Amino acid sequence: MSGCIAVINAGSSSIKFALYEAGSSQAMLFRGQIEQIGISPRLHVENGERKCVAEERWSAEGLDHRAATQEILKTAVTLIQGAPVVGVGHRVVHGGANYAAPIRIDGEVMAALVALTPLAPLHQPHNLAPIAAISEGAPQIPQVACFDTAFHRSQPNLAQLFALPRKFTESGIRRYGFHGLSYEYVMLRLKE
């Protein structure tokens, strides 16, 4: 194996992840999740044949999204047996007005995404926690953010506006739209 690409989808009470072969086959190697974060966290991981390869449970105390990401990293390192992770893609709910396409995450981008937290306070912090944990534990691995708001940014400007005085639009109030990654997937599948 030449390496792996990881994808992470951190929600409000779970972190879903998958590891794919970085080569031309892009075969799924493992997928799993830690669910019920904050309640009764548990990890379940399957291999490409959908056979369970790891399970674990923790008490609710002390296992927030950052700690859950660290547990996922430890499990993934064991499962991929030393193969390098060449990149990590993250679903991030809000890209604001500045991010309408996937972008490599650096300190400046991360600060801008943190600043968007008031626009999605129940999701954005959870989406950013794994990015921070990976940056801290493996800063050499490139990370990319893909935004749920990006699909809707392709709509005409008029569709992104509210029927409010222009001064509000000029101050940044706009219709963003969410779940865009799902819409984009469905649209591409419909074309097939």
Steps between C-alpha positions, in 0.01 A plus 500: 500500500643839397305691760152594617262788464274562799162670499329628814144613560465636853144562611357627824520161676705280269808486281477283191816416309635288218844410371554445129799371309682799351583311179296481182251251646396730785362189670338553836722341762313582821202700613352567835371745752499606857140573584315628805779740594404662830255222587648151467780514240576189302728423209414257222733441203451270199740398227421516127309172524280647775648278770541655843869557576479725807251588771543699818290690754579789735326690773349831392734708712815614327424375150416812304548534122871571531561198725279284275713603202813397689344159565414468130858591409641235736267237357575600139878487555464143625273396214706645213819344642739783429364609161522877473191719505554735207205729571181551697176644365248652740133588465457848645151644527574868439739658254347845528524742209869431437515123447299349217737216408720251683803669653818384667490591867773718648502731800333784312221280362445340841469841666245606236299181556505547878368855444197350321393310814219748584337410165489127587565474876366146536717355222804710410694437826448124462613512136815691594601288803638210288692745283663649809575157646665379180694826462627453852581128475613475137569848363677361193178351359319735260136563587225628271161643595193436283202720580129421525432860397710478180235340276256781570760766422470397134145638493443839340569791733131591509415155642751553780338823620220560748223748425651754738648846453837486319683633805447160663635315196799733490569422867517126419148371551426246231337164439766229519322166470627182661539127428658602171741207492201263505320700232807495282533123538133444415527730198802311368329163553188621318714582199618138495 
